[in-house]
């Protein structure tokens, strides 16, 4: 009886936090769904009339939607490709017994703690500025014309900026996994005549499969909602070349003042994100089972 009483007491003590968490998640979602089925214009009040699926049809048939969807997938895929490949390389480098390894590790991880708006401003003004930027200076030093990165290659610029911020996260996870690799296994393979490339392919890379899958899953969840970097650097342009789903929803709500259409876009983005997350979770689950 005492154990049953203690469990009931524990559940009762946790219930306010659970209820608050559910309310914090459910109320905004319910309001978003409600607005998505109503004609809610901030500048032209019309009594919030029920319009059914019109907002969803308007959002899905908007030419900018397809561009935003492709840009979102390209942005996520590009960042994942850079962070995973470069993260494995940096993890292998930092795992070596070099002088000042602790300081190097701190310097490598430090960009992850820089706010997205700050890093975007640094890249925009100090690196990618076509007049005074570091990349423009290097191009002129090599006798090449300077590139206006944010105007000529906006999506690639965003991939570089976001990847710079997420690379430390991937490096830290992969380095932690790399340090758990059995040293005796590597020494035995080396004694058997396996070269560095063979040891990396048959020992190190399979050992990093699970942490790599976890990195891809966690980063994808956050990369689907990238917004600050776009707002600070390209503002979704030129045109819709750097507009993703999150920025498209923002433009519907706060630039066109169409809350109903923006809410429908938010609901569509949530559905697409959950589908992608489920696929990635199955992939990670299969990897862990293997």
N, C-alpha and C positions, 0 to 999 in steps of 0.2 A: 504493500500500500504506500509506503514511503517513497518508493521509486516512482510510482504512478503520480503521486502528489508533486514530487519534484519536477517531473516532466511537464505536468500541467502548469506549474508555476513558471517554469522556463518559457513555455510557449506563450503564456499570458504576458510575461515581461517583454518578449520579442514582438508581440502583436502590434504595438503602436508603430514600431519602426517598419514592419512589413506593410502595414496599412498605408503609412506615409509614402513608402517607396512605390507601392502600386498606384496610389493616387497621383504621385508625381509623374508616373509614366502614362497612366490611362487617361487622365483629364486632358492633357495637350493633344493626345492622339484622337480622343473623341471629339474635341473641338475642331481639329483639322478635318476630320471626316465630315463633320456637320457643315463646315464652311464649304467643303468641296462640292456639296450638293445644292448650294444656294448661290444666288447672284449677289455677291457682296462686293460692291465697288466703294472705295473710300471717298472718291471725289464726286461720285454720282449716286447718292443713296436711292435705292429702289425698293426698300422695304424687305430686303433679304428674301426675295422670292425663291421658292423651291424650283430648281431647274433640272433635277435629275442628273443624267450623265453628260450634260452639255459641257460642263467645265472640263471633264476628262477628254471628251471628243475634241474640244478646242485645243487643249494642251498637247494631245498626242498627234494632232494633225498640223500643229505649228511646225513650219520648216526648220525652226531652230531646235526642235526637240531631237531630231535625228542627228544633227550636228553635235548637240550637247552629249548625246548618248555615246557617239563615236569618240568624242574628245575625252569623255570620262574613262572609257575603256582604254584608250591610248595612253592617257595620263597615268592610270593605275599600272598598266602593263609596262610602260617605260620606266617608271620609278622602281617597280619590283625587279626588273631586269638589272638595273644599275646597282641597286642596293644589295641584291643577293650576290651578284658576281663580284662586285667590289668588296662586299662584306666578307666573303670567303677569302679573297686575297689579303685584305687587311688583317683578318683573324690569323691567317697563316704567318703573316709578317710579325704580328705582335706576339705570337707564341714562341718566337725565336729568342734565345738568350742574348739580347742586345743591351748595350749600356744605356741607362736612363729609361728602361722599359716602362716603369711606372708613370713617369712624366709624359711619355709618348701616349700611353693609354688614356690619360686624363685629357690630353689635347685632342685625341681622336673622338672621344665621347662627348666633349664639351658642346659641339654644335647642336646636339639633341636638346639642350636646355635653353637654347635661344628661341624666343617667341617667333612664331611664323611671320608676323608683320614686320618684326625687326630684321629677320634674315632676308625677307623679300625686299625691304628697303635697301639693305646693304648690297644685295646683288643688283638691284635696279640702278643705284646711283654710283656705286664704287667699281662694279665689274662690267655691267652690260651697257653702261651709258656710251652712246656712239661717239661722244666728243671727249669726255674726260675719264671714261672707264678704263680699267686695267686691260681688258681684252682688246679695246680699241688701240691702246698704246702698244701692246704686243703685236697687233696686226700692222701698225705703222712701222714698227721696228723691223718687221720682216718684209716691208715693202708691199704690203697687201692693203686693200681698202678696208676701212672699218665697217663692221656689220652692226646694224641697228637690230639687236637680237629680239627685243620685245615687239618690234614692228614686222620684221622679216621672218622670224621663226618663233612666234609667241608660244606655241605648244611645247616645242623643244626647250625653250627657255624655262618654262614652268616645270618641266620634267627635271631639268638640272637643279633648279632652286629647291624643289621639294625633295629630290633625292639627296641633296646635300644635308638637309635636316634630318632625314630618316636613316642615312647611312650609319651613324653611330649606333643606333638601336640594333640594326642587323649585325653589325660587327660585334657588339657586346654579347648578344645571344649566341652567335656562332663561336666566338672566342671561348665562352664558358663551356660550350659543348666540346670544343676542341681540346680543352685542358682535361676533360674526363676520358680522353682516349687512352687506352692502355699502352704505355710506352714499351712494354715487353713485346707486344704484338708488332710494333713498328721495328724494333730491334731484330726480332726473329726474321721478319721479311727482308730486312737489310742484309742480314747474314746469309740468307738464301739467295742473294744476288739481285733482289728487286731494286730497280732504280727509283729515283725520287718521283718520277711521273707515274710509275706503276704503283708505288705505295700510295700516292695521292688518289689514283683512280680506284683502286681495289680496297683500300682501307679507310683513308680519310673521308673521301666523298660519301661512301655508304654510311659512315658514322654521322655525317652532318645532314643526312636526309630528313630525320625527324625535326631537328631544330629549324631547318630551312622551311619545312612545311608550316611550322608554327609561326615563323617570321612572316611568311606569305599571308597566312590567315589574319594575323593581327594587323599587319600593315594595310591589307585590302579594306578592312572594316573602316579604318580611319581615312584612307586615301579616297574613298568614295565620296566623302563630304568635304573635300578641299575647297576652301572659300577665300580665306584671308590673303593667300599669295596671289590669287587672281585679282581680287579687288585692289590690292596695293600696286600691282605691276601693270597688268594689261586691261583691267576692267572688262574682261570678256572679249576684247577685240584683238585685232581689227575685225569688225563685223562680229561673227560668232566663231572665229577661229580658235579661241581659247576659252569658250564658254562650256562649262560642264553642267551637269544636272543641278547641282547645288546653286550655282550662280544663276542658272535660268530661273529657278524658283524665286530667288532673291529679286531678279529683274521683274518678274511678274508681280511680286507683292509690293516692292518699295519703289520701283521705277514706273510701272504701269498702274500701280495702285489697285490691282485686281486680286483681291484676297481669295476669291473663290477659285480662280484658275490656279493661283499659286498653291492653294491647299490641295487641289487635285494633283498638281505636279509633285508636291511633297509626298502624297500618298503613293503615287506611281514610283517615286524614287525609293520609298521604303520597301515596296514590294520587290523591286528589282534588286535592291541591296540584300534583302533576305534570301532571295533565290540564289544569288551569287554566294552568300555566306553559307547556305546549306550545301551547295556544291563543294565549296572549299572545306567545310567541316567533314564531309564524306571522304574527300581526298586525304585529309589529315588523319581521319580515323582508320582508313585503309593503310596508310603509311605506318601508323602506330601499331596496328595489328600485325603488320608484316615484320 
